[in-house]
Amino acid sequence: MAYFDDSEGEWLVRTARHVLERFFETGNVEYFEPPTDKLRKPSGVFTTIKTYPDLRLRGCIGYPEPIKPLYEAVAETAVLAATDDPRFPPMTGDELDSVVIEVSALTPPKKLDAPKEELPKHIKVGRDGLIVRYGPYSGLLLPQVPVEEGWNAEEFLAYTALKSGLPPDAWMWPDTDIYVFQAEVFAEESPGGKVKRVM
């Protein structure tokens, strides 16, 4: 059952865009007062920016753990996704009219305690996101990624291990920890346009 209603999801996405508009005008991260208490509670969140209309990734950064109130976290991750994703050059304000914004609000990660060879059975593609942790290495992929890529649960584990900088079979290592989380995902259909629930 959804925790956030559609209007709260729309607020998150619209706020991420508004924060970026203000950031490119002033150079400051501004926080906007949320309309409901749920948006004030600490929550993990990722903000994703994609080019439009081809929907290629332009930036994605988030806080996996609920370390800040959601309304603060979404503002900060929006700016970080636009300016600090090491995979891409920083965005400029001119790009805002040619990108769409997606916000994923996360549940707290839960460690999977199961024999390694049984882990794929405990992961539901399309529902779960994954975190792979081994020593100082950590990688995270959001629940929508394996759906977009057409992966099964085992491939999802392998690609999350690769994201952490480890070999694809690292999820099988005895000292590797696997965590699952869920996300409610809201995205613009066009730049500044209608916001829909993705999952």
ChimeraX attribute file (.defattr): number of C-alpha atoms within 10 A of each C-alpha:
attribute: neighborCount
match mode: 1-to-1
recipient: residues
	/A:1	3
	/A:2	8
	/A:3	11
	/A:4	15
	/A:5	10
	/A:6	15
	/A:7	12
	/A:8	17
	/A:9	23
	/A:10	21
	/A:11	17
	/A:12	27
	/A:13	27
	/A:14	21
	/A:15	21
	/A:16	26
	/A:17	24
	/A:18	17
	/A:19	22
	/A:20	26
	/A:21	17
	/A:22	14
	/A:23	17
	/A:24	16
	/A:25	10
	/A:26	10
	/A:27	11
	/A:28	12
	/A:29	17
	/A:30	16
	/A:31	16
	/A:32	13
	/A:33	11
	/A:34	16
	/A:35	12
	/A:36	10
	/A:37	9
	/A:38	15
	/A:39	21
	/A:40	16
	/A:41	15
	/A:42	17
	/A:43	23
	/A:44	24
	/A:45	30
	/A:46	23
	/A:47	30
	/A:48	23
	/A:49	23
	/A:50	19
	/A:51	19
	/A:52	18
	/A:53	12
	/A:54	8
	/A:55	11
	/A:56	12
	/A:57	15
	/A:58	21
	/A:59	25
	/A:60	25
	/A:61	22
	/A:62	22
	/A:63	19
	/A:64	19
	/A:65	14
	/A:66	18
	/A:67	13
	/A:68	16
	/A:69	17
	/A:70	24
	/A:71	24
	/A:72	20
	/A:73	24
	/A:74	30
	/A:75	24
	/A:76	23
	/A:77	22
	/A:78	32
	/A:79	27
	/A:80	19
	/A:81	22
	/A:82	24
	/A:83	18
	/A:84	17
	/A:85	16
	/A:86	11
	/A:87	10
	/A:88	14
	/A:89	12
	/A:90	15
	/A:91	17
	/A:92	11
	/A:93	13
	/A:94	9
	/A:95	10
	/A:96	20
	/A:97	12
	/A:98	13
	/A:99	21
	/A:100	26
	/A:101	29
	/A:102	27
	/A:103	29
	/A:104	26
	/A:105	27
	/A:106	24
	/A:107	19
	/A:108	17
	/A:109	19
	/A:110	13
	/A:111	14
	/A:112	14
	/A:113	12
	/A:114	12
	/A:115	9
	/A:116	15
	/A:117	10
	/A:118	12
	/A:119	17
	/A:120	16
	/A:121	10
	/A:122	13
	/A:123	21
	/A:124	13
	/A:125	20
	/A:126	18
	/A:127	17
	/A:128	20
	/A:129	26
	/A:130	25
	/A:131	24
	/A:132	26
	/A:133	21
	/A:134	19
	/A:135	8
	/A:136	6
	/A:137	13
	/A:138	19
	/A:139	18
	/A:140	21
	/A:141	20
	/A:142	23
	/A:143	25
	/A:144	20
	/A:145	14
	/A:146	21
	/A:147	14
	/A:148	9
	/A:149	10
	/A:150	11
	/A:151	15
	/A:152	15
	/A:153	19
	/A:154	19
	/A:155	16
	/A:156	24
	/A:157	28
	/A:158	19
	/A:159	24
	/A:160	27
	/A:161	29
	/A:162	19
	/A:163	18
	/A:164	20
	/A:165	14
	/A:166	19
	/A:167	13
	/A:168	18
	/A:169	14
	/A:170	21
	/A:171	26
	/A:172	18
	/A:173	10
	/A:174	10
	/A:175	11
	/A:176	16
	/A:177	19
	/A:178	25
	/A:179	18
	/A:180	23
	/A:181	20
	/A:182	21
	/A:183	25
	/A:184	22
	/A:185	23
	/A:186	24
	/A:187	27
	/A:188	22
	/A:189	15
	/A:190	16
	/A:191	19
	/A:192	18
	/A:193	12
	/A:194	11
	/A:195	23
	/A:196	17
	/A:197	16
	/A:198	14
	/A:199	15
